[in-house]
């Protein structure tokens, strides 16, 4: 039985020749010719095909569209100019970065074309590939030279997501503190703000520009042009071993961050730095998936995708009765939404008062009884240190070097290095 195929090569200089060879290719059957990716997705949603044959310059082609086709178990085969030799930034390289692994020259014979498509359908959409870690070489203060990186194929870069329930438990404070402490120990670290409801990493570090580094990286990833060098340029160097991908300047810009593109950013980040720390939103709801098709924006999709990709999720809660209740519930919600998540619980703003004279014991008892976990770190309430850092737009390591909170952050970073980077 022949494989039903969608053909989308409109406008390519070799369109007529490809159409003729595809219609005669053995083992496949062209069921519809499409003019752009929206046309392709409409036909795919209707269940008309099991494969898509498209041209490299198909209008509106992006990594999100490729991911949506793969999610429907539809393979994607691309045709590139026969003169393309696979060089970086060429058509084949760009398509590969979009997630298309089956790429053929446009002058391929009908027999080889039919065989390639049927083989692709038999093996299914491509599996996720692993990426190696590297690191960027820090530049002197005031240097105008672009950030360089060295490639280290000996290990994988680690992705640490910092997440927690609603109620402002201090996710961004922990993310910034952890990243700066890792960098202070000589670990090249990329700090990214992926909070689509109200990211504050840029403000905490005194970067008040309107340009979002993460949104720019996601656009490059969606278009298949994101490389390690491009990602490094889109980050802001704030310390010797620390790069920052700033988040959205306004919450209503959340549509600029699509899950497939952000996943590509994290994959590239694993090559750029040994450790990437990501501050993500609190919400895990996926109701939008029920109301819309796979191409509709999903506000919480970036959070869910990041938690699924992360090697570890640092779960942040507050040390008071309301905060602990939210933390315990959120741990159960996280396990339900992302069963594979490896968690490290951090309890913030620990103080005597609402939890009695021994808050550490109260926290340990509540987490052990109702969530079956232990807190990896207890961060004391140190309002003076936080105020000093916010006032000067600096990290705790710079603005409150000897504070109790900073020392607790050092302990958290030590645990992360021991478990992931040693």
N, C-alpha and C positions, 0 to 999 in steps of 0.2 A: 504494500500500500504506500502511495507517494506521500511525502511530508508537505502539508500546507504551509506556504511561505508568503510573508508580506514583503513586497519589493518597494524600497524607498531610495531611489537613485535619481530623482527628478533634478534636472539642472546640471548634472555632471557631464563633462565633455564626452565621456564614453558611455552615456546613458543608452543610446540605441543599441550598441554592440552588447552591452550587458543584458539588456532586456531580451534580445534575441537568443543569447546563449542560455540565459536562465530559463526561458520558456521551453528550451529543448533539452535541458539538463536531466539526466536520468535520476529517478528517485525523489524528485521534488515537484511541486505543483504551485504555480503562482496563483494565489486566490484574490489578491488585491494589490494595486499600485497606489502608494501613498506619497503625498507631496511634502509632508513635514512630520515631526515627531508627534504632534497632536493627532494627526490622522492615523499614525501608527498605533498610538495608545487607544484610540477609539476602536479600531479593528481588533486589537489585542483583547480589550475588555469584553468584546462581543464573542470571544473564543473562536475567532476565525482561523488562527494559525498557531503553529508550534515553533516557528522560527521567523526571524526578521533579517533580511538582507538589505543593508543600507550603505549609503555613500558616506565618506569621511566628513564631508561638509554639509550634511543634512541640516536644514534650518532647525534651531532650537534643541539640538541634541545636547544632552547633559548627563552627568553621572546619575542624577536622580531618576531620569527616564530609563536609563539602563538598569538601575536597581529595581525599578518598578516592573520592568519586563522580566527580569530574573525571578522576582517574587511570584510571578504568574507561571513560572517554569517554561518561559519562552526564551530560547537561545538567541543570541545576537551575533551575527556575522557581518563584518565590515569590509568594504572594498576601498583600497587606497590607490593613489596614483602609482602606476607601475614603476616610476622613477624614484619613489620613496625608498630610501635605504635604511630606514629605522633609526636615523640619527636623533639625538635628543631635540625636543621641541618640534619634531616632524609630525606628520599626520599619524603615523603608526604609534609613535610614542604617546601622543595626546589621547588617542583612542584607548590605549592600554591603561592610561591613568583614569579613564572613565569606567574601567571595569570590563572592557571588551577584550577578550583574550584570543578570539578567533578572527584574525585579520588576514585578508588575501589581497594580492594585486588585482587590479581591475581587469587585466588581460588574462585571467585564469581561464582555462578551458572549461567547457560545459561539463565534461566528465568529472574533472577535479572539483568543480564547484558543487555539483550534486553530491559527490562523495563527502566533501567537507561538511556540508549542511546536515546530511544524514548521520554522519559520525558525531557531530555536535549535539544533535537531538538525542542520540543514543546515550551519550555521556552526561547530558544535562548541563544546566548553567554552571559556570566555573565556581570552584570552592574558594574560600578566603585564603589568601596567601599570607605567610608570616613575613615580618620585616625585621631587619637587624637594627641595632642601636648604633649611634655614633656619638658625637658631641660637638659643640661649637667652641671655637677657640676664642676666649674673651679678648676684647680690644681695650686698649688704654682709655681712660676717661678723656672725653673730648675728641676721640678719634672719629674721623669721617669715613674711614674705610669700612666696607661692608663686612658683616659678620661672616667669618669663615667656619667651616666645620671639617672634622676629620671623620672618616668612615671606619667604624670598628665592627667587623663582622663576627666578633667573638661572643656577642650576647644580644639580647633583645631589650630595647628601651621599654621602660615600665610606664604604665598609665595609672595614675592615682586620681580617682574622682572624689571630691569633697561634697557631701550631700547631707541633708537633714530635713526634718519636718518643718511645716509652716511655723511662724512665730518668731522669725529672726533669731535663731539660736547662736549665730556667729559663724556661719559657713565661710563667708568671705574672709573674716579675720583669721580663721584657722588655715584656709587655703594660702593666703598671703604669708602667714607666719611659717607654715610648713615649707613653702617654696623658698623663702629667704634663708631659712636655716639650712636647708639642703645645699643651697648655693654657697652659704658661708663655709660649708665643709668641703668645698671644691667640687661638688657634684653639679655638672652642667644641667640646669633645670629650665624647663619651659613652663611658665604659668599662664593659663588660659582662662578667660572669663566667659563661660557658656550659659550664664543665667539669663534666660529670656524674659524674666519678669522684672528685673531690676538689678543688673550687675553693678558692683561698686569697686571692683579691683582697681580700675584706673584712678578713681577718686582717692582711694586709700593710699596710692603710691604717688599722688600729685601729678597725674597725667590727665589733663582736662581737655584734650583735643577731641574733636567730634568724629574722628576716623576710627572705625572698628577694625583692628587687625584680624580678628577671627572672621568677621564678615568678608573681608578682602580675601583671606585664605580660602574660605568656603566658595567664593565666586571662582577663584582660580581652580579649585578642585572640581567644581561642577563643569567647568569648561575643559578639563583634562590638562591644564597647564601648571598644576602645582608640583613643584619640585622641592627638594630640601633647601636649595639656595633661595627659591622664592619665599618659602615659609620663613626662613631666617630674616629676610629683608622686611617681611611684614610684621615681625616682632619688634618690640622696643627693648633695648638693653638698658636695664636700670641698675645692674651690679655686675661685678666681674664674671660671674657664672650664671646670671639670671636674665632670661628673655621673657617678655610679657606680650601675650596676644590680648589686646584690650577687647572688651565686650561691646555690646550694643549701647549707643548713647541714649536711645529712647526705647521703651518697652514695646511701642507699636511697630518697631522694625523687626519683630521676631520672625517674620516670613523670610528674611534674608538667610536664616540658618536652617538648612534642610538636613535631615538625618544622614542621607547617603553622602553628601558633600562633607559633612563634619566627620563622619567615619574615615573618609579619605584624609582629612587633615590630621586625625589622630594617628593613622598609619604612617604618614610622613613624619609626624612628630617623633615617632619611635626611632626614626633614623637620625633625626636632628639632635636629640638629647637623650642621655641615659634615663632621665626621669621627666615626665610631664605631669603637672598638677592641674586639675581642671575643677573650677568652681561651677557647680550646676544648680539648676532650679530645684525647688522643693517638690513640685507637683509630678505625680506618676500617672495621672489619669490618661486614658486613651480613648475617651468617648468619641473624639473626632473621627476615629477610624470606622466607627459605626455609621456616622452620618455622611461621610464623603468617600470618594474613590481613592485609589492609591496615589494619585498625583496631587490631591488636595494638601495644603499646608497642615502640618501637625505641630502645634505649639510645643507639646511635651515630647515630641519625637526625639529631639536632640538630647534631652535628659535621659530618656530610656536607652537610646543608642549608646551614649557615653557610659552609662552604668553597665551595660552589657559588654562593652569593649574593655572596661577597666580591669586591671589586674587586682586592684583592691579598691574598696569603697570606704572612705573615712566617713562615718556617720556621726554627725554632731548634734548633741542635745543640750538642753539647759538644766542646771541643777536646782530645780524647784519643783513642787508637786505637779504643776501644769506641764512644765517642760519635760519632766521624766515620763509622764503619761503619754505625751505626744511622741517622745523618743521610743518608748516600748511599742506603741502602735505602729510607728513608722518602720520599725525593724520587721514586724510581721508583714507589712505592706510591701516592703522591699523584697522580702523572700518570695512573696507571691508574684510580684511583677518581674523580678530578675532572680530566678532560683539559683543561678550559678554565681551570684555575687559573693565575693570574699570580703568580709566586713572587718573594720577596726573601729570600735566605738570610742568616741571622745566626748566627755561631758564637760561643758563649758560653764563659766561663771560660778564655780564652786565657792560657797561661803557659808558661814554659820548664820542661822536665822530660820528660814522657812523649813529647813530639813533638820533642825535641832542643832545640838552642840557638836555632833560628829557627822558632818555631811558626807564624808567619804564612805563611812559605814552605811549610811542610809542609801546612798547611790548603789553601792555594791549589793545590798540586800534586795533592792527593787529590781535591778537588772537581772540578778541571778534568779529570783523567784518568778518573774513574769516574762522574761525574754530569754533566759538561759544563756546569758553572755556575761563577760566581764569587761569593764572599761579599760581600754589600753592606756588612756591618759586622762587625768583630771586637771583641768585648767582653772586656776583660781580667778576669782573676780578681781581685776586690777584696773579700775576705771581710770586712775591717774595715768597709767602707762598707755592705755588705749587713747585717751584724750591727747596725750603728747604726740603719739604717732599720727593721729588724724589732723591735729593742728599743723604739723609740719609736712604732711604728705609723705611720710617715711615709714619704713617697717619698724617693728619693735626692736630689731637688732640694731637699728640706727638711732631711734628716738628714745628707747628705754632699755638700754643694754643690760642693766643689772636688775630689772624688774622680775618679780616672781613669775609673771605670765610668760615673759621671754624665756626664762629657764625651763618652764614646763614645755614650751614649744621646742626647745632644744632636745628634751627627752623624747617628744613625739618623733622628731626627725631622726633621732638615733635609732628608734625602733624600726622606722621605715627603711633606713639604710641597712640595718641588720637583716631584715627579712627579705628585702628586694634587691639591694645594690651591693651587698658584700660578696 
